Amino acid sequence: MVALIQNDFSDFNDADEPNLRPYQPDSVGIVVKKFAHFDLPLPLQSGAVLRPFTLAYETYGTLNAERSNAILICHALSGDSHVAGYYTQNPHEAPGWWDEAVGPGKMFDTNRFFVICANVIGGCQGSTGPSSVAPDGKPYGLRFPVVTIADMVHAQRHLMDILGIDRLFAVAGGSMGGMQALQWAVDYPERVNSVLFLASTPRSSAQNIAFNEIGRQAIYADKNWRGGDYYGHTAPAAGLAVARMVGHITYMSEYSLETKFSRRLQTHDQIGYTFAPEFAVESYLQHQGEKFVQRFDANSYLYVTKAIDYFDIGAGHPSMTDALRHVTAKFLVISFSSDWLYTAAQARELVEALPGREVEYEHVTASFGHDSFLVEVETMTHLVGGYLNRL
């Protein structure tokens, strides 16, 4: 195996940036994206083999001498390795996607833990995916092999190997991240002490698959998709934006949409009888779509949503309990009352399939839908931070 770890930024020099960001005391501050390059075969569940491959990742905090304080955070569909902090001192730069959760004294306390987050294979933020250059020098496009959650975890295991981490104190994730955390416990039971399974499901339901398929069909229908061979041409931005709009609705609740927007008009005092966006919720969804296409690849959306659809931790076993029989990790499972994407019933299905295991289950009354695991910071800090303290 050949694995090289390198940074994509040179060391930052304060003198180079006159407008320094006034960081909060609990911020991890400036972080650096790193890359682990593997010149070895990665066998995939489909029977295909990926070689070579790269994982983009970030780390926060310090690995202790015993290498026993590492927490792997697994990201959701639209996430990436940049979970916290900033890349530059630009005061207009947005922080990592879970910045309120990772840092000194926060939910994942970097004074105590060494936190790792890696972009999944199939992604588009530095890890090998369909937009990456294949060995023949051209972007993979749809030549990239289909990947699963288990394949993503297999690649992450190689990263833990080169970091010298034999056993993770915890593997944590919300949504698709929770799927990865559960897969870790099943595939590598000897390497996982505990799992934080947040707003997730042990298997994708028909409804989950249906919404993902609508998003994929929107991309296929974009004339610029070109069968996935659009690199060097105009990207299928319109299709990807619609896919994001559909997905974003599933992350919210009826209550949060009604509270935030109701039937409020965006720019007029009265209805204009036009097909232009008039309602505030229409403009909001269009904005979400426009932002998304600036940072995400349409083909990666296809691959990652397909991996989510394939996820069923009990597949190939007589029951989910049987699939989990070798799991030794402790579990914290959290569901949210207004989450209709991954419901409390799906979370309880996992809890009931873990008889005899050390499992804590918390059902949280929250109004923000699936995104509650990101938005309910105080509640999550109490539950997750408290659980980690007890461990």
Secondary structure, DSSP 8 states (H G I E B T S, - for coil): --EEEEESS----GGG-SS-----TT---B---EEEEE-S-EE-TTS-EE-SEEEEEEEES---TTS--EEEEE--TT--S--SSBSS--TT----TTTTTEETTSSEETTT-EEEEE--TT-SSSSS-TTSB-TTSSB-GGGS----HHHHHHHHHHHHHHHT-SSBSEEEEETHHHHHHHHHHHH-GGGBSEEEEES--SB--HHHHHHHHHHHHHHHHSTT-GGG--TTS---HHHHHHHHHHHHHHHS-HHHHHHHTTT-BSS-SS---SSS--BHHHHHHHHHHHHHHTT--HHHHHHHHHHHHH-BTTTTSSSHHHHTTT---EEEEEEETT--SS-HHHHHHHHHT-TTS-EEEEEE--SSGGGHHHH-HHHHIIIIIHHHHH-
